[in-house]
Amino acid sequence: MCSRKMLNRFQKMIEVIAKEDTGSRKQFAKRLGVSENTLWNYIQVFKEHDIVVKYDRRAKTYLFDIPEDMEVRVNWEFGTFKKAIKDS
């Protein structure tokens, strides 16, 4: 079971990864206020839920490797979900 603090960190991770602006593991961990080992453990939780997170050395950021019609969300459930269709 995840604590609210952990869920908030996952939400922050999702937002930063989606913007493709994480920086290195050290920078990303500092941004989240956690150790590099804790960040690595959090990334493993994503992977346990079939959410592939990869590091792009050229762009110097972590990325989600998921289908384009999917998004990652934290809503007391954790996983990939169909993106909401927005009316324009």
Order of alpha helices (4+ residues) and beta strands (2+ residues): alpha-alpha-alpha-beta-beta-beta-beta
